[in-house]
């Protein structure tokens, strides 16, 4: 069984290890790079992990207490954008893939977002070529609303980014299709699209 919780400064070393693993393994999936974060002091990582209510980095732990997956939930700070949260930094250790860890972690994060009354939607950007991630996000209720060509550029070339939104149940319409979605299929008594 996987334990899921919001990370704290005490998890800094484990988070940094998993984050660097992700940046090394999947360099095109992140805006940051391994080179940019490899020498970040642990104290700076710990400071980044200070939660703010439901906002912060959420982690999934295996039965041995090892951090195996992470997903960040950030808040937009400007008043007119404060109804949105941003899902970022999603990564699952390769040894744990195919076991539903990502789905459980993201369902947890989306449930936390639903429990934050000021939020109406969760947004994310995903590398357009990452079809598995896009399919997972769509199965959790995210709707693609646009693609930014060459959103990221590195030594491998240009990488397009698909932007997605997940309207939260009971919070009013989001841009695009007027729909309320369910991040885990039937948690809110409706089937997600």
C-alpha positions as CSV (number, residue, x, y, z in Angstrom):
1,X,0.0,0.0,0.0
2,X,1.2,3.5,-0.8
3,X,1.1,6.3,1.8
4,X,0.5,9.8,0.4
5,X,1.0,13.0,2.2
6,X,2.2,16.6,1.9
7,X,6.0,16.8,2.1
8,X,7.8,19.0,4.7
9,X,11.3,20.3,5.2
10,X,12.2,16.9,6.8
11,X,11.7,15.3,3.4
12,X,14.3,17.5,1.7
13,X,17.0,14.9,1.1
14,X,14.5,12.3,-0.2
15,X,12.8,14.8,-2.4
16,X,16.0,16.1,-3.9
17,X,17.2,12.6,-4.7
18,X,13.9,11.7,-6.5
19,X,13.7,15.1,-8.2
20,X,17.3,14.8,-9.5
21,X,16.6,11.3,-10.7
22,X,13.6,12.6,-12.6
23,X,15.5,15.5,-14.2
24,X,18.2,13.0,-15.3
25,X,15.8,10.4,-16.6
26,X,13.2,12.6,-18.2
27,X,14.9,15.9,-19.1
28,X,12.2,17.0,-21.5
29,X,9.4,16.6,-19.0
30,X,10.5,19.5,-16.8
31,X,11.2,23.2,-17.2
32,X,14.2,22.9,-15.0
33,X,17.3,20.8,-15.6
34,X,19.6,18.5,-13.7
35,X,22.4,21.0,-14.1
36,X,20.3,23.8,-12.6
37,X,19.3,21.8,-9.5
38,X,22.2,19.4,-8.9
39,X,24.1,21.8,-6.6
40,X,21.1,23.3,-4.9
41,X,21.9,23.3,-1.1
42,X,19.7,21.0,0.9
43,X,18.6,24.0,3.0
44,X,17.2,25.7,-0.1
45,X,15.3,22.5,-1.0
46,X,13.9,22.3,2.5
47,X,12.7,25.9,2.3
48,X,10.9,25.1,-1.0
49,X,9.1,22.2,0.7
50,X,7.4,24.3,3.4
51,X,3.7,23.6,2.8
52,X,1.1,26.3,2.6
53,X,-2.2,24.7,3.4
54,X,-2.8,22.2,0.6
55,X,-0.2,23.8,-1.6
56,X,3.3,22.3,-1.7
57,X,4.8,19.0,-2.9
58,X,2.8,15.9,-2.3
59,X,4.6,12.6,-2.1
60,X,3.8,8.9,-2.4
61,X,5.8,6.4,-0.2
62,X,6.1,2.7,-0.6
63,X,5.7,0.1,2.1
64,X,9.3,0.7,3.3
65,X,8.7,4.4,3.7
66,X,10.7,5.3,0.5
67,X,9.6,8.4,-1.5
68,X,8.6,7.0,-4.9
69,X,6.5,9.7,-6.5
70,X,6.0,13.5,-6.2
71,X,3.5,16.1,-7.5
72,X,3.6,19.8,-6.7
73,X,0.5,21.9,-6.3
74,X,1.2,25.6,-6.5
75,X,-1.1,28.6,-6.0
76,X,-1.4,31.6,-8.3
77,X,-0.6,34.6,-6.2
78,X,-2.3,37.4,-8.1
79,X,-5.8,38.1,-6.8
80,X,-7.5,37.7,-10.2
81,X,-5.7,34.3,-10.8
82,X,-6.0,33.0,-7.2
83,X,-8.9,30.7,-8.3
84,X,-6.3,28.5,-10.1
85,X,-3.8,26.0,-8.8
86,X,-0.9,24.7,-10.9
87,X,0.1,21.0,-10.9
88,X,3.8,20.7,-11.5
89,X,6.8,18.4,-11.2
90,X,5.0,15.1,-11.4
91,X,7.4,12.2,-11.4
92,X,7.2,8.5,-10.5
93,X,10.2,6.3,-9.8
94,X,10.5,3.8,-12.8
95,X,10.3,0.8,-10.5
96,X,6.9,1.9,-9.3
97,X,5.3,2.7,-12.7
98,X,2.4,0.7,-13.9
99,X,1.1,0.1,-10.4
100,X,-1.3,3.0,-10.2
101,X,0.9,5.1,-8.0
102,X,0.6,8.2,-10.3
103,X,-3.2,7.9,-10.5
104,X,-3.5,7.6,-6.7
105,X,-1.1,10.5,-6.1
106,X,-2.8,12.8,-8.6
107,X,-6.3,11.8,-7.3
108,X,-5.1,12.7,-3.8
109,X,-3.7,16.1,-5.0
110,X,-6.9,16.9,-6.9
111,X,-9.0,16.0,-3.8
112,X,-6.9,18.4,-1.8
113,X,-7.6,21.1,-4.4
114,X,-11.3,20.4,-4.2
115,X,-11.1,20.8,-0.4
116,X,-9.6,24.3,-0.9
117,X,-12.7,26.5,-1.3
118,X,-11.0,29.3,-3.1
119,X,-10.0,27.1,-6.0
120,X,-12.1,26.6,-9.2
121,X,-9.6,24.8,-11.4
122,X,-6.2,23.1,-11.6
123,X,-4.0,23.7,-14.6
124,X,-0.9,22.0,-15.9
125,X,1.5,21.9,-18.9
126,X,2.7,18.6,-20.2
127,X,5.2,17.9,-23.0
128,X,3.0,17.2,-26.0
129,X,5.0,14.1,-27.0
130,X,4.3,12.5,-23.6
131,X,1.2,10.6,-24.6
132,X,1.1,8.4,-21.5
133,X,1.0,11.4,-19.2
134,X,-1.5,13.2,-21.3
135,X,-3.8,10.1,-21.3
136,X,-3.5,9.9,-17.5
137,X,-4.3,13.6,-17.0
138,X,-7.3,13.3,-19.4
139,X,-8.6,10.2,-17.5
140,X,-8.5,12.4,-14.3
141,X,-10.6,15.1,-15.9
142,X,-8.1,17.4,-17.4
143,X,-9.1,19.0,-20.7
144,X,-6.4,20.1,-23.3
145,X,-7.1,23.7,-24.3
146,X,-4.0,24.6,-26.4
147,X,-0.5,23.8,-27.5
148,X,2.5,26.1,-27.3
149,X,5.0,25.3,-30.0
150,X,8.6,25.3,-28.9
151,X,7.6,26.0,-25.3
152,X,11.0,24.6,-24.1
153,X,14.3,24.5,-26.0
154,X,17.4,22.5,-25.1
155,X,20.2,20.6,-26.8
156,X,17.7,18.1,-28.0
157,X,15.7,20.8,-29.8
158,X,12.3,22.3,-29.4
159,X,9.6,20.7,-27.2
160,X,5.9,21.6,-27.6
161,X,3.8,22.0,-24.4
162,X,0.1,21.1,-24.2
163,X,-1.8,23.2,-21.7
164,X,-4.6,21.5,-19.7
165,X,-7.3,22.5,-17.2
166,X,-9.3,20.5,-14.7
167,X,-12.4,22.4,-13.6
168,X,-13.3,21.5,-10.0
169,X,-16.8,20.1,-9.2
170,X,-19.4,22.6,-8.1
171,X,-17.2,25.7,-8.7
172,X,-18.6,27.0,-11.9
173,X,-17.6,26.8,-15.6
174,X,-14.0,26.9,-16.8
175,X,-13.0,28.3,-20.2
176,X,-13.9,25.9,-23.1
177,X,-16.3,23.0,-22.6
178,X,-18.7,23.8,-19.8
179,X,-18.2,20.6,-17.8
180,X,-17.6,19.4,-14.2
181,X,-15.2,16.6,-14.0
182,X,-14.3,14.0,-11.4
183,X,-10.6,13.4,-10.8
184,X,-11.1,9.8,-9.8
185,X,-14.0,8.6,-11.9
186,X,-16.8,8.6,-9.4
187,X,-15.6,10.4,-6.3
188,X,-18.2,13.2,-6.9
189,X,-20.9,11.0,-8.3
190,X,-20.1,11.8,-12.0
191,X,-17.9,10.2,-14.6
192,X,-14.9,12.3,-15.6
193,X,-14.2,13.0,-19.3
